């Protein structure tokens, strides 16, 4: 971890800035509480984490935090807008024209009861509310700017996921409950590395991981230290 922090993720803020968490909204409907908090990932970067839990069962001991890429963000919004569209007024313009998915929301609510878990959702920078506009060339220029600052976009998304884990602890009144990270593909690798640095992540549910960083995501110089299979093993030994 020391080598990764010093040589691969050297662009992360040090020391950690204050989270400065602010309540964005909270509503209760049909026995479910849906709330959101904005927090500071790093200076000038404000992100939002969402929490869905049943009202009657108190505070579940486990929180499943799903890290959303662009596709997962759209799918999640189509399910949540069925019951909570009015409080998602900032988020929904990006998925205008996509029909609500009431079946997906029913599955989320069923999982709340079945697993006795709170469900959290988070989109790192460049996804969801913080998505950048522009074509492929514009997004390529954004990625190059990160490298000029000694970091990559995906490397800073790892940091964002770490901060989201910390934000969940904070908004649950410093609850050190068990956290499970869920993610897919490239975002799954980002979640994997975040778990390496966040000891309160106890489980990982990651799908479709690339076999190597040669397939992504891009972190500066990571292959000089390790590759994805070695990181999976390191996290497995701890989580």
C-alpha positions in Angstrom: 0.0 0.0 0.0 2.8 2.4 0.8 4.3 2.0 -2.7 0.9 2.5 -4.3 0.2 5.6 -2.3 3.6 7.2 -2.9 4.2 6.2 -6.5 0.7 5.6 -8.1 -1.7 7.7 -6.1 0.6 10.6 -5.2 -2.0 13.0 -6.6 -4.4 12.3 -3.7 -4.9 15.1 -1.3 -2.8 15.1 1.9 -4.0 15.5 4.5 -7.6 14.5 4.0 -9.7 17.6 3.7 -12.8 17.9 5.9 -15.8 16.1 4.4 -18.1 19.1 5.1 -21.1 16.9 4.6 -24.4 18.6 4.0 -27.8 17.1 4.0 -29.3 17.4 0.5 -32.7 15.8 1.1 -34.5 13.1 3.1 -38.0 11.7 2.5 -40.0 8.7 3.9 -42.5 6.9 1.7 -44.1 3.5 2.0 -41.9 2.5 4.9 -38.7 3.4 3.1 -36.3 6.4 3.9 -34.4 7.9 1.0 -31.8 10.5 1.8 -28.7 12.1 0.2 -25.7 14.0 1.4 -23.2 16.2 -0.5 -19.6 16.0 0.7 -16.1 17.3 -0.3 -13.9 14.7 -2.0 -11.1 17.2 -2.5 -11.0 21.0 -2.8 -13.6 22.2 -5.4 -14.9 18.7 -5.9 -18.3 18.1 -4.3 -20.1 14.8 -4.7 -23.3 13.1 -3.5 -24.0 9.8 -1.8 -27.5 8.4 -1.4 -28.9 6.1 1.3 -32.0 3.9 1.1 -33.2 2.0 4.2 -36.3 0.8 5.8 -37.9 3.0 8.5 -39.1 0.4 10.9 -36.0 -1.7 11.5 -33.7 0.9 12.9 -30.1 1.1 11.7 -28.9 -2.0 9.8 -25.5 -3.2 10.7 -24.4 -3.6 7.1 -24.3 -1.0 4.3 -24.0 -2.1 0.7 -22.4 0.7 -1.2 -22.9 0.5 -5.0 -20.4 2.5 -7.1 -22.1 3.5 -10.3 -20.6 4.0 -13.7 -22.6 5.9 -16.4 -24.8 2.9 -17.4 -25.5 1.9 -13.8 -26.3 5.5 -12.9 -29.0 5.6 -15.6 -30.4 2.2 -14.5 -30.5 3.3 -10.9 -32.3 6.5 -11.7 -35.0 4.8 -13.7 -35.8 2.7 -10.7 -35.7 5.4 -8.1 -37.8 7.9 -10.1 -40.8 5.7 -9.6 -41.2 6.7 -6.0 -38.7 9.6 -5.5 -38.7 11.5 -8.8 -39.6 14.8 -7.1 -36.5 14.8 -4.9 -34.2 13.8 -7.8 -35.0 16.9 -9.8 -31.2 17.7 -10.2 -30.4 14.1 -11.3 -33.3 13.3 -13.7 -32.6 15.7 -16.6 -29.7 13.5 -17.6 -32.0 10.5 -18.2 -35.0 12.4 -19.8 -37.1 10.1 -21.9 -36.1 6.9 -20.1 -39.2 5.2 -18.7 -39.4 4.5 -14.9 -38.6 0.9 -13.9 -41.0 0.0 -11.0 -39.9 -3.7 -11.0 -36.3 -2.6 -10.3 -37.4 -0.5 -7.4 -39.4 -3.4 -6.0 -36.3 -5.6 -6.1 -34.3 -2.9 -4.2 -37.1 -2.7 -1.5 -37.2 -6.5 -1.3 -33.5 -6.6 -0.8 -33.7 -4.1 2.1 -36.0 -6.5 4.0 -34.4 -9.8 2.8 -30.9 -9.0 3.7 -31.5 -6.5 6.6 -29.1 -4.1 4.9 -29.0 -0.4 4.1 -28.3 0.4 0.4 -26.0 3.3 -0.5 -25.3 4.6 -4.0 -22.5 6.7 -5.3 -21.3 8.1 -8.6 -17.6 9.3 -8.6 -16.5 12.4 -10.5 -17.4 12.5 -14.2 -20.5 10.4 -13.6 -24.1 11.5 -12.7 -24.3 15.0 -11.3 -20.7 15.7 -12.0 -20.7 14.4 -15.6 -18.8 16.4 -18.1 -20.3 17.6 -21.3 -18.6 17.3 -24.7 -17.6 14.7 -27.3 -15.0 12.0 -27.1 -12.2 14.4 -27.9 -13.2 16.8 -25.1 -13.2 13.9 -22.6 -9.8 12.8 -23.9 -8.5 16.3 -23.1 -9.9 16.1 -19.6 -8.1 12.8 -19.0 -4.8 14.3 -20.3 -5.2 17.2 -17.8 -5.3 14.8 -14.9 -2.0 13.2 -16.1 -0.4 16.7 -16.3 -1.2 17.0 -12.6 0.5 13.7 -11.8 -2.7 11.6 -11.6 -5.3 9.9 -13.8 -9.1 10.2 -13.8 -9.5 6.6 -12.7 -6.9 7.1 -9.9 -8.9 10.1 -8.6 -12.1 8.0 -8.8 -10.4 5.6 -6.4 -10.0 8.5 -4.0 -13.7 9.5 -4.5 -14.8 6.0 -3.6 -12.7 6.1 -0.4 -14.3 9.4 0.5 -17.8 8.0 -0.2 -17.0 5.2 2.3 -16.0 7.8 4.9 -19.1 9.8 4.1 -21.3 6.9 4.8 -19.7 6.4 8.2 -20.1 10.1 8.9 -23.8 10.5 8.0 -24.6 7.3 10.0 -23.2 9.2 13.1 -19.8 7.7 12.9 -21.2 4.2 12.7 -18.4 1.7 12.0 -20.8 -0.7 10.6 -19.8 -3.2 8.0 -19.5 -1.9 4.4 -19.8 -3.9 1.3 -18.6 -2.4 -2.0 -20.4 -3.3 -5.2 -19.2 -2.3 -8.7 -18.7 -3.6 -12.2 -16.0 -3.6 -14.8 -13.5 -0.6 -14.6 -15.4 0.9 -11.7 -15.0 -2.5 -10.0 -11.3 -2.2 -10.1 -11.5 1.4 -8.7 -13.6 0.0 -5.8 -11.0 -2.8 -5.3 -8.2 -0.3 -4.8 -10.3 1.9 -2.6 -11.0 -1.2 -0.4 -7.3 -1.7 0.0 -7.0 1.7 1.7 -10.3 1.6 3.7 -10.2 -1.0 6.4 -13.9 -0.7 7.2 -14.8 -2.2 3.8 -15.5 -5.8 4.9 -16.9 -7.3 1.6 -16.5 -6.8 -2.1 -19.0 -7.8 -4.8 -17.2 -7.0 -8.0 -18.2 -8.3 -11.5 -16.5 -8.4 -14.9 -13.1 -7.2 -13.7 -10.5 -6.8 -16.4 -7.7 -9.4 -16.1 -5.0 -6.8 -16.1 -4.4 -3.1 -16.1 -3.4 -3.5 -19.7 -7.1 -3.6 -20.3 -7.8 -0.8 -17.8 -8.2 1.2 -15.7 -5.2 3.4 -16.2 -3.2 4.4 -13.1 0.2 6.0 -13.4 3.0 3.4 -13.2 0.8 0.8 -11.5 2.3 -2.2 -13.4 5.7 -1.5 -11.9 4.2 -2.4 -8.6 1.3 -4.8 -9.1 -1.5 -5.9 -11.4 -5.2 -6.6 -10.7 -4.8 -10.3 -9.6 -2.2 -9.3 -7.0 -4.5 -6.6 -5.6 -7.5 -9.0 -5.5 -5.4 -11.4 -3.4 -4.2 -8.6 -1.1 -7.7 -7.4 -0.4 -9.0 -11.0 -0.1 -6.5 -11.6 2.7 -7.9 -8.7 4.7 -11.6 -8.4 3.8 
